[in-house]
Amino acid sequence: MTTETTQFPLLPLRGILVFPSMVLHLDVGRDKSVAALEKAMMGDQTIFLAAQKQVSLDDPEEKDIYRTGTLAYVKQMLKLPNGTIRVLVEGLERGEIVRFIDDDHDEFTVEVYKMKDEHGEQNEEEALMRSLLKQFEQYIKVSQKITKETLATVSDIDEPSRLADIVTSHLSLKIKDKQELLEMINVKERLQHLIQLITNEKKVLDLEKKIGQRVKTSMEKTQKEYYLREQLKAIQKELGDKEGKSGEVEELREKVEASDMPERVTEVAMKELNRFEKVPQSSAESSVIRNYIEWLLAIPWTDKTEDAIEIKKAHDILDEDHYGLDKVKERILEYLAVQKLTQSIKGPILCLVGPPGVGKTSLANSIARSINRNFVRVSLGGIRDEAEIRGHRRTYIGAMPGRIIQGMKKAKTVNPVFLLDEVDKMVSDFRGDPSSAMLEVLDPEQNSNFSDHYIEETYDLSNVLFIATANFVNNIPGPLLDRMELINIAGYTEVEKLHIAKEHLLPKQLKENGLKKSNLQIRDEALMSLIRTYTREAGVRNLERQLANLCRKAAKMIISNDRKRIVVTNNNIEELLGKPHFRYGQMEQENQIGAATGLAYTAAGGDTLPIEVSHYPGKGKLTLTGKLGDVMQESAQAAFSYIRSRAEELNIDPDFHEKNDIHIHVPEGATPKDGPSAGITMAAALVSALTEREVRKEVGMTGEITLRGRVLPIGGLKEKSLSAHRAGLTTIIIPEENEKDIDDIPESVRDDLTFIKVNHLDQVLSYALTEEKHESN
């Protein structure tokens, strides 16, 4: 069968669609459209109307125009003053573009195939027509945009295809939906689809009406409240209240509405504000409610700083702020690198453990600076009440939030670096266990819904980077310790302290005391004497105090004597600071009998630990002096028992313990001494005293022993080695298992020392004692 086609000029339509039997005005202004109209008027006044797919296109191409459109008759054409042409068109019948003919590019000409309607069973179409009219009538009632006269006109149409087209032209449908109806030549399908569209539109209109009613009710309520408030203001003004409480309420309401609080918190704040408005100002409850609302407003809910994790920048900042601590810095940089890769700060809670003054707090501050976060510090030392962490309930007088929420208020953002200082100093008693309350704070799986008794509403702590500090791990409760990753900061070596003093502490003290670099110069040997004999600590706090002392004395001398420059040397440091406060262990001048040099690790770093043994006729009594702790007393007992069991092999009288009393003494006055590292030293001193073999003066030793003579590993080898080097020792006997710790010792110290690795006391004795018995004069 051949398809008959006819050529017509094409007028593309924007945002509108013309159906058959539809009469309407169109404004035409585009050059191609005007040319198409003029061509139609020169012919039989018939033009093909098709809609554009994109309304915004000014110069559509073939692919931008729908293929199905309407043949229309141009009834009138009128040129308007602005150059636009207004035409009156009447839709005739459907048509489909077969091909585009574009000869001169002045207008679109298309070859059109005229589409004929396909009808089904008459009764079925009649039923669909009635259903359509019923739905259209209900739509008109809901819409209220179509007149009843239109319904009367539509009701008179008895031709199903025309009815569908006229109803479609009156509906507020999308162009895409109307185009779909235009393309349907099966009248039954068109009627069914139209009924479905009207039903959906009616549902949307019903929903719009409900929303509109709800908005209207809300507006009426707001207007009513506004009117009543204005009346209340007027009454208060007449009474001379000067808008006191009313002004406060309005101010707080504006702040709540402008705040970034979550919706649930805003509702609570508004509810409390309404209570505050009704409660008399003289009532105690009034101030309680106001404080609560102000706390809700003061806490950050969504404000945050943008993370800027750059490992190189962080490395530079840590090096700039702290000298040494290479392993600590390396661990921190690893931590930050993981956070950058995961795009999250969730992870282990870092806990910096070390003695006072080693820079734990300033390290946390440097971390905050390196990732562009606010820094807040909360001290937990001495806290014994759980409410200090979780806050007090508002039923108590003087109730307030806990330290965590207080810290967040100071931080002003939801993602600060939050330092929990002195986490090992929390105390448990009848008022509760604050360390248990900290479990929720430090658990990444729980702290997104942290509950403070005062605030009551849950608060999200999951964006906070928590860092804890402690002096002693043993004082931290096990469950809390389990949530943290420990980073040990043992303390600074003398060399590190020297650099810290020159690069950080001295410049700071010069500035604080009004001095210039040229006013005060401290020689390196004087600085070393200051570190060794005027301070004894793992950190640098006392060192900074002594430097401040020197700066003050220099300032006084400059003002009094008009001196411009003061140089501190070993010769005049005692004149400035007085007699040395401390002495440090020195190597013995000669080999000794019954005296061995041990190495100790204290809170102030490393030191030598001389141990002396003497024996005299008695009944086998073992005396221990020197304010020894339980561990060192047990070490002495173990060494004594081992020597008794090996007496013959060591050339000692097997009955020595029945004929002699043994006295073991650890000098250094009233300083308490404890720790598992003096076992081999005590044993060597005992054997020396009992065999009269001398202990080599250049040998220091550290290690614990068992009853079988096995040497056990110790801690703090780096600090002990530094103290041995400082004392002039050249050989150190260490447990074999501590060989891995030698790499931690500074190279300059390592090169001057000989490390002898042992695993049994026999090896210790062969290295530490001379071969021959000492002959007394």
C-alpha positions in Angstrom: 0.0 0.0 0.0 1.4 3.4 -1.0 1.4 6.3 1.6 0.2 9.6 0.3 2.2 12.6 1.5 1.9 16.4 1.0 4.4 19.2 1.5 3.7 22.0 4.0 5.6 24.8 5.6 6.6 24.0 9.2 6.1 26.3 12.2 8.0 24.9 15.3 6.1 25.7 18.6 7.8 26.5 21.9 6.1 25.4 25.2 2.7 24.9 23.5 0.9 22.2 21.5 -2.1 22.5 19.1 -4.6 19.6 18.8 -7.2 19.1 16.0 -10.4 21.2 16.4 -8.5 23.6 18.7 -8.5 27.3 17.9 -5.9 29.6 19.5 -3.7 32.7 19.0 0.1 32.3 18.5 2.8 35.0 18.6 5.5 34.4 15.9 8.8 36.2 15.9 11.6 34.0 14.6 12.7 34.6 11.0 12.2 31.0 9.8 8.8 30.8 11.5 7.7 34.1 9.9 8.9 32.9 6.5 6.9 29.7 6.9 3.8 31.7 7.7 4.2 33.9 4.7 4.6 30.8 2.5 1.4 29.3 3.9 -0.5 32.5 3.3 0.6 32.5 -0.3 -0.8 29.0 -0.7 -3.9 27.5 0.8 -3.2 28.9 4.3 -2.4 25.5 5.7 0.7 25.0 7.9 2.1 22.2 9.9 2.6 22.8 13.6 5.0 20.6 15.6 6.5 21.2 19.1 10.2 21.6 20.0 11.7 19.1 22.4 13.7 21.9 24.1 11.9 25.2 24.8 15.1 27.1 25.2 16.4 26.5 21.6 16.1 29.6 19.3 17.2 27.9 16.2 16.0 24.3 16.3 17.3 21.7 13.9 15.6 18.6 12.5 16.5 16.4 15.5 15.1 19.0 18.0 11.5 18.8 16.6 8.9 16.1 17.4 7.8 14.1 14.3 4.1 14.1 15.1 2.2 17.4 14.9 -1.0 19.0 13.7 -2.1 20.4 10.3 -3.7 23.8 10.9 -5.5 26.5 9.0 -4.3 30.1 9.4 -7.5 32.1 9.9 -6.0 35.5 10.7 -2.6 37.2 10.7 -1.8 40.5 12.4 1.5 42.3 12.6 2.2 43.9 16.0 4.2 47.2 16.6 7.1 45.3 18.1 7.6 43.3 14.8 5.9 40.1 16.2 3.2 38.5 14.1 0.0 37.3 15.9 -1.9 34.5 14.1 -5.1 32.7 14.8 -4.9 29.0 13.8 -7.4 26.2 13.9 -6.2 22.6 14.2 -7.4 20.3 11.4 -5.9 16.8 11.7 -2.9 14.9 12.9 0.1 14.4 10.7 3.6 12.9 10.8 6.7 14.3 9.3 8.1 11.9 6.7 11.1 14.0 5.8 12.4 17.6 6.0 12.8 19.7 2.8 15.2 22.6 3.3 15.8 24.1 -0.2 16.7 27.7 0.5 17.3 27.6 4.3 14.8 30.4 4.8 12.1 28.3 6.3 11.3 24.6 7.2 9.3 22.7 4.6 8.3 19.2 5.5 6.7 16.3 3.7 3.7 15.2 5.9 1.7 12.0 6.1 -1.9 12.6 7.3 -2.7 10.3 10.2 -6.2 8.8 10.5 -7.9 7.8 13.8 -8.4 4.1 14.6 -11.7 3.3 16.3 -12.7 0.3 18.3 -16.0 -1.0 19.6 -18.6 1.8 19.8 -20.1 0.9 23.2 -16.6 0.6 24.8 -15.7 4.1 23.5 -19.0 5.5 24.7 -18.3 4.1 28.2 -14.8 5.6 28.2 -16.3 9.0 27.0 -18.7 9.0 30.0 -15.9 8.1 32.4 -13.7 10.9 30.9 -16.4 13.5 31.3 -17.0 12.5 35.0 -13.3 12.7 35.8 -13.0 16.0 33.9 -15.9 17.4 36.0 -14.2 16.4 39.3 -11.0 17.9 38.0 -12.7 21.3 37.3 -14.1 21.3 40.8 -10.6 20.8 42.4 -8.7 23.0 39.9 -11.1 26.0 39.9 -9.2 27.3 36.9 -11.7 26.0 34.3 -15.2 27.5 34.0 -18.4 25.5 34.2 -19.2 26.8 30.7 -16.3 24.8 29.4 -17.7 21.7 30.9 -21.0 22.3 29.2 -19.4 22.8 25.9 -17.3 19.7 26.2 -20.3 17.7 27.3 -22.0 18.4 24.0 -19.2 16.6 22.0 -20.3 13.2 20.9 -17.2 12.3 18.8 -14.7 10.4 21.0 -11.5 11.5 19.2 -12.5 15.2 19.3 -13.6 14.9 22.9 -10.2 13.6 23.9 -8.4 16.3 22.1 -10.5 19.2 23.5 -10.2 17.9 27.1 -6.4 17.5 26.7 -6.1 21.1 25.5 -7.8 22.3 28.7 -5.5 20.3 31.1 -2.3 21.6 32.7 -0.1 18.8 31.5 3.5 18.7 30.6 4.3 19.1 26.8 5.8 15.5 26.9 2.4 14.1 28.1 0.4 16.1 25.6 2.8 15.0 22.8 2.2 11.4 23.8 -1.6 11.8 23.5 -1.1 13.6 20.1 0.8 10.6 18.8 -1.9 8.1 19.8 -4.1 7.3 16.7 -6.0 4.5 18.6 -8.9 6.4 20.1 -9.6 3.8 22.8 -6.0 3.9 24.0 -6.0 7.7 23.9 -9.2 7.9 26.1 -7.8 5.4 28.6 -4.5 7.2 28.9 -6.2 10.5 29.3 -8.4 9.2 32.1 -5.3 8.0 33.9 -3.6 11.4 33.5 -6.6 13.3 34.8 -6.8 10.9 37.8 -3.1 11.6 38.6 -3.5 15.4 38.1 -6.6 15.3 40.4 -4.5 13.6 43.2 -1.7 16.2 42.8 -4.3 19.0 43.0 -5.8 17.5 46.2 -2.4 17.3 47.8 -1.6 20.9 46.8 -4.9 22.0 48.3 -4.1 20.2 51.6 -0.6 21.7 51.7 -2.0 25.2 51.0 -4.6 24.7 53.8 -1.8 23.7 56.2 0.4 26.7 55.3 -2.6 29.0 55.7 -3.4 27.5 59.2 0.3 27.9 60.2 0.4 31.5 58.9 -2.8 32.3 60.8 -1.3 30.9 64.0 1.9 32.8 63.5 0.0 36.0 62.8 -2.1 35.4 65.9 1.0 34.9 68.1 2.6 38.0 66.6 -0.5 40.0 67.3 -0.7 38.7 70.9 3.0 39.4 71.5 2.6 43.0 70.2 -0.3 43.4 72.6 1.8 42.0 75.5 4.6 44.5 74.6 2.2 47.4 74.6 0.8 46.3 78.1 4.4 45.9 79.5 5.3 49.3 78.1 2.3 50.9 79.8 3.3 49.1 83.1 6.8 50.5 82.8 8.4 47.1 82.3 10.6 48.6 79.5 10.3 45.4 77.5 12.5 43.6 80.0 11.7 39.9 79.8 9.7 40.2 76.5 12.8 41.7 74.9 14.9 38.8 76.2 12.4 36.2 74.9 12.4 37.9 71.4 16.2 38.0 71.4 16.5 34.4 72.3 13.8 33.3 69.8 15.7 35.1 67.0 18.9 33.4 68.0 17.3 30.0 68.1 15.7 30.5 64.7 19.0 31.7 63.2 21.0 28.9 64.8 22.3 25.7 63.1 20.9 23.4 65.7 19.3 20.1 64.5 15.5 20.2 64.2 15.0 18.0 67.3 17.1 20.4 69.4 15.4 23.5 68.0 12.0 22.0 69.0 13.4 21.5 72.6 14.8 25.0 72.7 11.5 26.5 71.5 9.5 24.5 74.0 11.8 25.7 76.8 11.6 29.3 75.5 7.8 29.1 75.8 8.2 27.9 79.4 10.6 30.7 80.0 8.1 33.3 78.7 5.4 32.1 81.1 7.6 31.8 84.2 7.9 35.0 86.3 11.3 36.7 86.0 11.7 36.6 89.8 11.4 32.8 89.8 14.6 30.8 90.3 13.4 28.5 87.4 13.6 31.4 85.0 17.4 31.7 85.2 17.7 27.9 85.0 15.7 27.8 81.8 17.6 30.7 80.3 21.0 29.2 81.1 19.9 25.9 79.4 18.8 27.7 76.3 22.1 29.7 76.2 24.1 26.5 76.5 22.2 25.0 73.6 23.0 28.1 71.5 26.7 28.2 72.6 27.5 24.6 71.6 28.6 24.1 68.0 26.2 21.7 66.2 27.4 21.9 62.5 30.3 24.4 62.3 33.5 22.8 61.3 37.0 23.6 60.0 38.2 22.1 56.7 40.9 19.5 57.3 44.1 20.2 55.5 46.2 17.1 56.1 49.5 17.6 54.3 52.2 15.2 55.6 55.1 17.5 54.6 53.6 20.5 56.3 52.8 18.4 59.4 56.4 17.1 59.4 57.7 20.7 59.2 55.5 21.9 62.0 56.4 19.1 64.3 60.1 19.6 63.6 59.7 23.4 64.1 58.0 23.0 67.5 59.9 20.0 68.9 63.5 18.8 68.7 64.1 15.0 68.7 61.2 12.6 69.5 61.7 11.1 66.1 59.8 7.9 66.8 56.9 9.8 68.3 56.7 12.2 65.3 56.9 9.2 62.9 53.9 7.6 64.6 51.9 10.8 64.5 52.6 11.3 60.8 51.6 7.7 60.1 48.3 8.4 61.9 47.7 11.5 59.9 48.5 9.7 56.6 45.9 7.0 57.4 43.3 9.7 58.1 44.0 11.4 54.8 43.6 8.2 52.8 40.4 7.2 54.6 39.0 10.7 54.6 38.0 10.2 58.2 39.4 11.0 61.6 37.9 7.8 63.2 40.6 5.5 64.5 42.6 4.7 67.6 42.7 7.4 70.3 46.3 8.4 70.7 47.6 8.5 74.3 51.0 10.3 74.8 52.6 8.7 77.9 55.7 10.2 79.6 57.0 12.2 82.5 56.2 15.8 83.1 57.8 18.5 80.9 58.5 16.3 77.8 56.1 18.2 75.5 53.0 16.0 75.5 50.5 19.0 75.5 52.5 21.0 73.0 52.7 18.0 70.7 48.9 17.8 70.6 48.7 21.6 69.9 51.2 21.0 67.0 49.0 18.3 65.6 46.0 20.6 65.6 48.0 23.3 63.9 49.3 20.9 61.2 45.8 19.8 60.2 44.1 23.2 60.5 41.8 22.3 63.4 40.9 24.3 66.5 42.6 23.1 69.7 41.0 22.7 73.1 42.5 21.2 76.3 40.6 19.8 79.3 42.5 18.7 82.4 41.1 15.5 84.1 43.5 15.6 87.0 41.8 15.0 90.3 38.3 14.4 88.8 36.4 12.0 91.1 32.8 12.7 90.1 31.2 11.1 87.1 29.1 14.3 86.6 32.3 16.2 85.8 32.3 14.2 82.5 28.6 13.6 81.8 27.3 16.8 83.4 24.8 17.4 86.2 21.0 16.9 85.8 19.1 20.1 85.7 17.2 19.2 88.9 20.4 20.1 90.9 21.2 23.6 92.0 24.2 25.0 90.1 23.9 22.2 87.4 26.1 22.6 84.4 27.3 20.5 81.5 30.3 18.1 81.9 33.9 18.9 80.9 33.4 17.4 77.4 30.5 19.7 76.4 32.3 22.7 78.1 35.3 21.9 75.9 33.2 21.8 72.7 31.8 25.2 73.6 35.4 26.6 73.8 36.3 24.8 70.6 33.5 26.5 68.6 33.6 23.7 66.0 32.4 20.1 65.9 35.8 18.7 64.8 38.5 20.1 67.1 41.6 18.4 68.3 40.5 17.7 71.9 43.3 17.1 74.4 42.3 15.0 77.5 45.2 16.0 79.8 46.3 13.8 82.8 43.9 11.0 82.0 45.7 8.8 84.6 44.8 11.2 87.4 41.1 10.5 87.5 39.9 9.0 90.8 37.0 6.7 91.6 34.9 7.0 94.8 31.3 6.8 96.1 30.3 9.6 93.6 31.0 7.4 90.6 33.7 6.3 88.3 34.6 9.1 85.8 36.9 6.8 83.8 33.8 4.7 83.0 32.1 7.8 81.7 35.1 8.4 79.5 34.6 5.0 77.8 31.6 6.4 75.8 33.6 9.5 74.9 36.5 7.6 73.5 34.7 4.8 71.7 34.3 5.7 68.0 31.3 3.3 67.8 29.4 5.1 70.6 30.5 8.7 70.7 28.3 9.8 67.8 25.4 9.7 70.4 27.2 11.1 73.5 24.7 11.9 76.2 25.3 14.7 78.6 22.9 14.8 81.6 22.5 18.6 81.4 22.0 19.0 77.7 19.9 15.8 77.6 19.9 15.8 73.8 22.5 13.4 72.2 25.6 15.1 70.9 27.8 13.9 68.0 31.5 13.6 69.1 32.5 11.3 66.1 34.2 14.2 64.3 36.5 15.1 67.2 40.2 14.0 67.2 40.8 13.0 70.8 44.3 12.9 72.2 45.0 11.8 75.7 48.1 12.4 77.9 49.3 10.5 81.0 52.4 10.2 83.2 52.0 6.6 84.2 50.2 3.8 82.3 49.6 1.7 85.4 47.2 4.3 86.7 44.9 4.1 83.7 42.0 1.7 84.1 42.2 -1.4 81.8 38.9 -0.8 79.8 39.9 2.8 79.2 43.5 1.8 78.2 42.1 -0.7 75.8 40.5 2.1 73.7 43.8 4.0 73.4 47.0 3.5 71.5 50.0 4.3 73.6 52.9 6.5 72.3 55.7 6.5 74.9 57.8 9.7 75.3 60.6 8.5 77.6 62.3 11.9 77.9 65.1 13.9 76.3 68.8 13.0 76.2 71.3 15.6 77.4 72.2 16.3 73.7 68.6 16.8 72.9 68.2 19.1 75.9 71.2 21.1 74.7 69.6 21.7 71.3 66.1 22.5 72.8 67.7 25.0 75.1 69.6 26.7 72.3 66.9 26.6 69.6 63.6 27.0 71.7 63.9 27.8 75.4 66.7 30.5 75.4 65.2 32.6 72.5 61.8 32.4 74.2 63.2 33.5 77.6 65.3 36.3 76.1 62.2 37.7 74.5 60.1 37.4 77.7 62.8 39.2 79.7 63.4 42.0 77.3 66.8 40.9 76.2 68.4 40.6 72.7 70.5 37.7 71.5 73.6 40.0 71.8 72.9 40.8 75.5 73.3 37.2 76.8 75.4 34.4 75.5 75.6 30.9 77.2 78.5 28.7 76.1 77.7 25.1 75.3 79.8 23.7 78.1 77.9 26.0 80.5 74.6 24.8 79.1 75.7 21.2 79.7 76.7 22.0 83.3 73.3 23.6 83.8 71.5 20.5 82.4 73.6 18.1 84.5 74.1 19.8 87.8 71.2 22.3 88.2 68.3 20.1 86.8 67.3 16.5 87.1 64.3 15.7 85.0 63.1 13.9 81.9 61.6 17.0 80.4 62.8 20.6 80.2 60.6 22.6 82.6 63.3 23.1 85.3 65.8 23.8 82.5 63.6 26.6 81.2 63.2 28.0 84.8 67.0 28.0 85.2 67.4 29.8 81.9 64.8 32.3 83.0 66.8 32.8 86.2 69.9 33.5 84.1 68.0 36.0 81.9 66.7 37.8 85.0 70.2 38.1 86.5 71.6 39.2 83.2 68.8 41.9 82.9 69.7 43.1 86.4 73.4 43.3 85.6 72.8 45.1 82.3 70.6 47.7 84.1 72.8 48.1 87.2 76.3 48.1 85.7 75.4 49.4 82.2 76.9 46.2 80.7 75.8 45.4 77.2 76.8 41.8 77.0 77.1 38.9 79.4 78.8 35.6 78.6 78.0 32.6 80.8 80.8 30.0 81.1 81.7 27.1 83.4 83.8 29.5 85.4 81.0 32.0 86.3 77.8 29.8 86.2 78.2 29.0 89.9 78.5 32.7 90.7 75.2 33.4 88.9 73.1 30.4 90.0 74.7 29.4 93.2 76.0 25.9 94.2 75.0 23.0 91.9 71.7 21.4 93.0 72.5 17.9 91.9 75.4 15.6 91.3 75.6 12.9 88.6 77.2 9.6 88.9 80.9 9.3 88.0 83.1 6.3 87.2 85.2 4.9 90.1 88.9 5.9 89.9 90.1 2.4 90.6 88.8 -1.2 90.5 86.7 -1.9 93.7 85.9 -4.9 95.7 82.2 -5.3 96.7 81.2 -2.2 94.7 79.5 -2.4 91.3 78.1 0.3 89.1 74.5 -0.4 88.0 72.5 1.7 85.5 69.0 3.0 86.5 66.1 4.5 84.7 64.3 7.1 86.7 61.5 9.6 86.0 64.3 12.2 85.4 66.0 10.0 82.8 69.0 7.7 83.3 71.5 7.6 86.1 74.3 5.4 87.5 73.4 3.3 90.5 76.4 2.3 92.7 75.8 -0.8 94.8 78.0 -1.6 97.7 78.3 -5.0 99.6 80.2 -5.7 102.8 80.3 -8.9 104.9 81.5 -9.4 108.5 81.3 -12.2 111.1 77.7 -13.0 112.1 74.9 -15.4 111.8 73.9 -15.1 108.2 71.7 -12.0 108.4 71.0 -10.2 105.1 70.6 -6.4 105.5 69.3 -4.2 102.7 69.5 -0.4 103.0 69.1 2.6 100.7 65.3 3.0 100.7 64.7 0.1 98.3 61.3 -0.8 96.8 59.9 -4.3 96.8 61.3 -5.2 93.4 64.9 -4.3 94.3 64.6 -6.2 97.6 63.4 -9.2 95.8 66.3 -8.8 93.3 68.8 -8.8 96.2 67.2 -12.0 97.7 67.3 -13.7 94.3 71.0 -12.8 93.8 71.8 -14.0 97.4 70.0 -17.3 96.8 71.7 -17.9 93.5 75.2 -17.4 95.0 74.4 -19.8 97.9 73.3 -22.4 95.3 76.5 -22.0 93.3 79.0 -21.2 96.1 81.4 -24.1 95.4 81.6 -23.3 91.7 82.3 -19.6 92.5 85.1 -20.6 95.0 83.1 -19.3 97.9 82.8 -21.1 101.3 79.5 -23.0 101.2 78.8 -22.0 104.8 79.5 -18.3 104.3 75.9 -17.5 105.1 76.1 -19.1 108.5 79.4 -17.4 109.5 78.8 -13.9 108.0 76.3 -11.2 107.9 75.8 -9.6 104.5 75.0 -5.9 104.1 73.8 -4.6 100.7 73.6 -0.8 100.4 72.5 1.4 97.5 73.7 5.0 98.2 72.0 8.3 97.0 70.4 9.3 100.3 66.6 9.2 100.7 65.7 8.9 97.1 63.3 5.9 96.6 64.7 3.2 94.3 62.8 0.5 92.6 62.7 -1.4 89.3 63.7 -4.7 87.8 67.2 -3.9 86.5 69.6 -4.2 89.4 69.7 -8.0 89.8 73.0 -8.7 88.0 74.7 -5.6 89.6 73.8 -6.9 93.1 75.0 -10.4 92.3 78.3 -9.1 90.8 78.9 -6.9 94.0 78.1 -9.9 96.2 80.4 -12.3 94.4 83.2 -9.6 94.4 82.9 -9.1 98.1 82.8 -12.8 98.9 85.7 -13.8 96.5 87.7 -10.6 96.9 87.8 -10.2 93.1 87.7 -6.6 92.0 84.9 -5.2 89.8 86.3 -3.4 86.7 85.9 0.3 87.1 85.0 1.0 83.5 82.1 -1.5 83.4 78.4 -0.6 84.0 75.7 -3.2 84.0 71.9 -3.6 83.9 69.7 -6.6 84.0 67.5 -8.8 86.2 68.3 -12.4 87.2 66.3 -15.5 88.0 67.2 -18.1 90.7 68.8 -20.1 87.9 71.1 -17.2 86.9 69.3 -16.4 83.7 69.5 -12.7 82.8 66.2 -11.0 81.9 65.6 -8.0 79.6 65.1 -4.4 81.0 63.7 -1.1 79.8 65.1 2.3 79.3 68.4 1.2 77.6 68.8 4.5 75.8 68.6 6.6 79.0 70.9 4.2 80.9 73.5 4.2 78.1 73.5 8.0 78.1 74.1 8.1 81.9 76.9 5.5 81.5 78.5 7.7 78.8 78.1 10.8 81.0 79.8 9.0 83.9 82.8 8.0 81.8 82.1 4.3 81.6 83.3 2.5 78.4 81.6 -0.9 78.7 78.0 -1.8 79.4 76.8 -5.3 80.1 73.2 -5.7 78.9 70.7 -8.6 78.5 71.0 -10.3 75.2 67.3 -9.7 74.5 67.9 -5.9 74.6 70.2 -6.0 71.5 67.3 -4.6 69.4 67.2 -1.4 71.6 70.8 -0.4 70.8 69.7 1.3 67.6 67.7 3.8 69.6 70.9 5.1 71.3 72.4 8.3 69.6 75.3 7.3 67.3 77.7 9.7 69.0 77.1 7.8 72.3 77.0 4.4 70.7 80.4 4.8 69.1 82.1 5.4 72.5 80.6 2.5 74.3 81.2 -1.3 74.1 78.0 -3.3 74.6 78.4 -6.8 76.0 75.3 -9.0 75.5 74.8 -11.7 78.1 72.1 -14.3 78.9 73.5 -15.8 82.1 75.1 -14.5 85.3 78.3 -16.5 84.7 79.0 -14.4 81.6 78.4 -11.2 83.7 80.9 -12.3 86.3 83.5 -13.2 83.7 83.3 -9.7 82.1 82.7 -7.6 85.2 85.2 -9.1 87.7 89.0 -9.5 87.4 90.4 -13.0 87.2 92.7 -12.8 90.2 91.8 -12.3 93.9 92.9 -8.9 95.2 95.9 -9.1 97.5 95.5 -6.6 100.3 98.6 -4.7 101.5 
